[in-house]
Amino acid sequence: MLIKIRRGWELPESAATPESVFTNRRTVLKGLAAGPLLAAGAAAPFAGGLGRALADEDEADPSAHLYPVDRNPAYTLERPLTPEDIATTYNNYYEFGSYKEIWQKAQALKIRPWTVEIDGLVEQPMTVAIDDLLAQMPLEERLYRHRCVEAWSIAVPYSGFPLKALLDFARPLGDAKYLVMQTFEDDDVAEGQRQFWYPWPYIEGLTMAEAANELAFIATGYYGKPIPKQNGAPLRLAVPWKYGFKHIKGIVRFSFTDERPVSFWEELAGHEYGFWANVNPDVPHPRWSQANERFYGPDGQERRPTLLHNGYAEQVASLYDGIENELLYM
C-alpha cells in the first residue's frame, strides 16, 4: 500500500481552484472590469489597472499557445490565490520606477526579439532565442507563496520550468560555484535605469546548490498565460524561500562563476540587503520587523505570521548547514 506523506506546502487536490473556474476567469474579469468591481477594501488601489492589464494581455505573444500548462500537484498551497488584478498591478520593478504601480510603464518593454546569453564556466557558451529556449524546457504550473522584504505577501500560480532544467541545458563545469543572472538594459523604455545612483544592470545570484534545489523555478507564465511585462516577462526567477528582491525579472543572461557575485541591492545597501535574503521571522530588517506580513488575498489584506523560509524550510534548510552565523535574511 502506497502511503503519501504531504509536505509543508501541500493541500488536498480538492482544495485547489477547479481548472474550469481558473481557465474561465478572464471572461468573468472582463465583464467585471466595466463595473465597480473594486469599490472598497484593500483592493481599491488597483482599481484603475484591471481593464488595461487585460487589454495588454490580448496583444499577440508568440508563446501564448503554450499556456495554460498542467499544474504540478506537488506544489500547492494552504492559502487562497491572490486575485490576478492585484498580483499584476502591485509589484516592484525598479527599472521602471521606485513605486508600486509601475505596470503601465512596463508595457513599453519589447519582449520580442529576446535572446538569452549563457556563458562563464560552461562547456559551450551560447546565445539562444527565448522561444527556442521555451521549446526545450519542461513547462508546468506551480502555486507559490511570494514574500517581499517590505513585509507584504501574495500567493500566485507561476508557469515555467525548474531552474535545474536550465542547468542541465547549460552544462556548467565542475568548478562553477555560483549562477549569476542579469536583467535587460534599455533606458529608452525603462526610465528607472536613467537614475545613475543605482548600480545597473540588476544582478542577482544563487549558489549552485540553491539553483539546483527543487523549488528554484524560472517563471515564464502567470495565471495561465504568458507572464506580464510588469511581473518579469519573458523570464523571471522564483525562489519562494527568499525575499522578493532576489526574484530577478527580465533576465537576459545566465553566467556561471567560481566567485560569489555582489547583487544589485547588496551593492547599493549591503547593510540592509545581502546575498542570502532567506525569509526569517526571527531576524528583523534593520528598519522594521519581519515577524508578520500583510497577505493580499481574495478578501483584501490579512495580517499573518511570517513562516521560516516562507514555509519551505523542510526543502531548503539543509542548504545552509554550517553557515548559521551569517545573517541569512540579508
N, C-alpha and C positions, 0 to 999 in steps of 0.2 A: 504493500500500500504506500503510495506517494503522499508524504506529508509536507506541505509547504509552510515555511515559517516566514511571515511577512516582515519586510524590512521597515525601517523607521518612517519612511515617507509614504508607504503604500496604504491604500484603502481598498475595500471591496469593489470589484468591477461595477456592481450595481449602484455605487455611489457616484460614478463618473457621469458627466453630462452625456445623454444619449447622442449618438452620431447624427441622427436625423435632425435633432434640435440644433446641434453645433453647426452643421453644414448649411442650415437654412437661415442662420441668424442674420445674414446680410439683408435678406429680403425684409425681415422684421425691422431691422435697424433703419433701413432706408425709409420705410413708412413712418417710423417714429421721428426721423430727422425733420420732417415737415412740421411737427407739432412741438409742444412744450415738454420734451422728454426729460430735460434736466432742470426742472423748475426749482428744485430745492435740494438740500442736503449737501454732502461733501462733493458730489459730482458737479455741482454748479460751476466751478472754474473751467470746466471743459465744454461748456455748452456751445461755444462758437465753433468747435473743431470738428464735430462729427460729420456734418454734411460734406465738408471739404475733404476730410480724410477718406470717406467712402468714394468720393468722386475721383480722387487721385489714384486709388487702387484699381479703378476701372481702366486706367491707361495700360496700353499693351506692355507686357513684361514677357520676355522670351521664356522665362522659367515658370510662368503661371500654370502651364499644363501639368506640372509636376505635383501640384497640391490639390486637395489635401492628401497627406500621406498617412499610412497606418500608424496608429498610436502604439508605442511600446508599453505594454501593461506593467512593466517593472518600474516605471517612473510615473507615479500618480501622487495625489496629494490628499491631505486631511482637511483642506480648506477649499472654499469655492474659488473659482477663477475670477480674477478682476475683470470687470467689463472691458470689452475691446476699446471702446471710445476713450476710456481713461488711460489704459496702457499705451495707447498710440498718440496721446496728446499731452502727457505729463511725464517728461523724462529729461535727463541731462544729455547734452551733446555740445560740448564747449567749442567745437569747430564752428558752430552756428550761433553761439551766444551763451552767456552765463546765467540764463533764466530758464525756467521750466518749459514754457510754451513756445518752443523753437520749431515745432513740427512744420509750420508753414514755410519758414525759411529753408528748411531742409529739403523741400521739394525741388529746389534749384539744382541739387546734385544729380549729375548724369551718371547712371549706373550701367550704361552700355555705350561704347565698349568698356570692358573692365577686365584687367588682367591681374593675375596673382603671381608674384615672384617668390620662388623657393630657392634659398641659397645658404651659404655658410658651410657648415660641416655636414654635407650630404654627398651621396655617391655621385649625383649628377645635378648641378644647378639647372633650374628650368623656369620658364615663364609660361603660364597656362591661362587660357581664356576662362572666364568664370563659368560659362555654360558647358565647356568641355570638362571642367572640374566637377561640376554638379552631376554630369552624366556618369561619372566614375565613382560616385560616393553612394553609400547605402543610406538613403533618406528615411527618416522616421520622425514621429512626433513624441515629445516628452512634456509632461507637466512639471514645471519647476517653480520653486519659490525664488523670488528676487529680493534681495535686501540691500538698500542703499546705505552708505555710511552716514547719510543725513538722518537716519532713523525712520525712514518710511519703507514700506514693502508692498509688493504685489505678488500675485500668483498667475502664471501665464503658460500658454501652450506654445512651445517652440517646435518648429520643424527644422531638420538639419541632419547632421551626421556626427558620430563620435569623433572627437579630435584624434583619437587613436587611429582612425581610418586615414586621416591626413598624414600622420607619422608614417604609417605603412606605405603610403603613396610617395612620400618624400624620401624615404630610405636614409635617415640620418646615420652618420658614422658613430662608432662606438664611443668616441671621446666627446660627443656632444652632451652637454650637461643642462643646457637651457634652450627653450624655444622663445624667440623674441618676435613680437608682432608689431606691425606698423600700420597706422591709418593713412588714408589718402592725403595728399596736399593739393589744394586748389583754392587759393584765397580769392579768386574771382567770384566763386559762389559761396564759399564758406568764410563769411566775414569775420568770424572769431579768430581765424588764422592770421588776420592782419594785426592782431594785438600782440605786439612784439615782446611783451613781458612774459608770454607763455612759451615754454620750450618745445615748439612744434618741430617735427610732427609728433603726434601722440604715439608713445611707445609703451608696450606692456610686455611682461614676460612671465613664464612659468618654468619650474624645474621640469626635467624630462619625466620624472615620476608623476608630477601633477598633471602634465599634459597627457600621459598615458592612462590616467585614472578613468574608470568607467563613467564618472559623472561629467568629465570635461567634454564640452559639446561646441560645435560650430553651428550657429543658428543661421538658417537661410530663409526660414518661413516663420509666420506668426499668425495665430488664429486661423490656420488652414489655408493661408495664401502666402505669396512671396512676402518677405519681411519688409515693412515700410522703410522708407529712407530715414526717417527720424529715429527709427529703432535699430539702425545699423546696416541697412542694405548695402551691398548684397551679402556680406559676410560679417558676422559678429561673434565674439566669444561669449559663451555662457558657462561660467564656473560657479554653480549656485551656493557653494560653501564660502565664497568670498564676497566682499562688499562690491557694489556695482561699479566702482571706478576701475576695477580690474577687467570689466567686460568690454574690451575694446571693440569699437564699431568701425565699419567701412574699411576692412582690412585689405591691404594691397601687397603685404609682404610677410612671409614667414622665414625667419633666419634661425639657424641652429649654431650655437656657440658654446665654448667652454668657459666663458666669463659671464658672471651674473650681471644682467643689464640693470641700468638705472631707469626706472619707469618715469612716465610723464609727471605724475603727482609727487613721486619721490624726489625728483629733481627740483620741482617747484617748492615743495614744503615737506621735506623729509622728516621733520619733527612731528608731523601730523599724519602723513600718508606714506607708507613704505611698501616694501616688496611683497610681503605676505598677504596682508588685507584679509585675514581669516575672521569671519564673524564670531565675536566673543562677547557675550553679555556681561562678563565679569571685568572686562578691560574697557574703561571709558575712553572715548575720544578726548583729547586734551581740552575740548571746549564744551562737551556735552556727554551725557550718559548714553550707553548702548544697551542698557538693561531692558528697555521696551522699544516697541516700534509702532508706527501708525500703519495699519494694514488697510489698503484700499480694496474693498470687496463690493459685492452687489448692493449691500445696504449702506454704503458710504464708508467713512473712516471708523476703524475699530482699534483700540489700543490692545496690543498683545505683548506678552513677554518674548524677548528675543531668545532664540534657541542657539545653543553652542553649534558652531559651524553651520548655522541656519537650518539645523535639523538633520544634517548629513554627517554627523560625527562618526557614525558607525562605518561609513565608507571612506573617510579621509583622515581620521585622527592618526592613524599609523604612519602617514606620510611625514609627520613632524616629530617622530620619536628621536630623542637626542638633541633637540634644539628648543627645549622647553624654556630656556632662559631668554630667548628672543621674544620681542613684542610681536606676536603673530597677528595681531589685528592691524599692525602697521605695514 
